[in-house]
Amino acid sequence: MKFKTWALIVELCFLSGFTFTEVNSVKASSMKVISCHFSADGKWLATAGHDKKAVLWYTDGLKPKSIFEGHSSLITDVCFSPVLPYLATSSFDKTIRVWDAGSPHDSLHTFRGHSTCVMSVDFHSNRDDLICSCDGNGEIRYWSITNSNCAGVFKGGTAQVRFQPRLGRYLAAAEDFSVSILDVETQASRQLLQGHVKPIHFLCWDPSGEYLASVSEDSVRIWRVGSGDEGECIHELRSKGNKFHSCVFHPTNPSLLIIGCYQYLELWNMTENKSRSVPAHEGLIASLAVSTATRMVASASHDKFVKLWI
C-alpha cells in the first residue's frame, strides 16, 4: 500500500463534521522511529528510535534543528521538560540522558542504575528537577537533575511511565496487563487499573489530568482517576483486527481519542462510541504526540517517517 509522503491531505467528514488533515511529513531516520514528543511551546518536535540518536525538528516545515548522540543502543522514549529547555531520552543501553535542547553537544546528565533496558522516561509536570524512568524488570526510579542522583526506587512499571499533567500529583506506570497510579510524594500505590487481557504498550493522560488512556493490542480503555480509591473504566474500544499500539487525546476535541495502529490511525469518538480509520503510514505507528499550543498531532512510525496532523 502506497501513501503520499508530502503534503498529503486527508479530510474526514467524521461524525459531527470533524476533519483530520495531514499537513507535513518527513523521513526522520534510516531506521525505525519509535518515539516523538513536542516542546511545551510546540515549536520543536523530538524524534528517536533504533538509530540511537534523538533528532530535533522545527515543526514549521519539519526541518532538522539538532541531533543528539551518545547512547550506545536504541532509544526507547524521548520527552521534553514542560518548564525548562531540556530533553530526556531512555535507552536499551540501561541509561537515561538529559540534554540541553538548545545545545546539541554532550548530555548534561547521564543517569545509571537500572540493571536492564530502560523502557520509558518522563519529566514531572511542574518540578523541573525531577524525572522518572522504568525498566524491563519493573523497576521505577526517580532522578534528581539538580543533584544528579537517584531520588527513589520502587516497583511497578515495565512499559511506560507518565506523570499526571498540571499538578503532577500522580504517576501512571504500565506493567503487563495493569496500570498503577502512584502518589508521587509518598510513592504509594493509590489505584490499580485492571481489565486488559493483553500487555499494555502505551499510556496517555488527558490535559486535565482526570482521565487516562491505556492501550493494548486488542483494546483501548479510558479511566477516570481524579477521585475515589479505585479507578473506573468509563469507555472501552476493542480492536476489529488491526492491532492498537499508541494513543493521544485530540487537542481541541476532548471526546476524541487518536489511536495508532499498523498503517492506520483510528479516530474514536468516545461520547458516541464511533470510530473511523485513516490511512497514515506504511508501518506500525509506534508513538503519537500532541501540542496544545499549536493544536497539532505528530505520528511516528516504523516506516521511518514522522507526520504532522491538524
ABEGO torsion letter per residue (X at the ends): XBBBABGBBBBBBBEBGBBBBBABBBBABABBBABBBBBAAGABBBBBEAAGBBBBBBABGGBBABBBBGBABBBABBBBBAABBBBBBBBAAGBBBBBBAABBBBBABBBBGBABBBABBBBBAABAABBBBBBAAGBBBBBBAAAGBBAEBBBGBAABBBBBBGAGABBBBBBEABBBBBBAAAGBBABBBBGBABBBABBBBBAAGABBBBBBAABBBBBBAABEABBBBABBBBBAGBBBABBBBBAABAABBBBBBBGBBBBBBAAAGBBBBBBABABBBABBBBBAAAGBBBBBBAAGBBBBBX
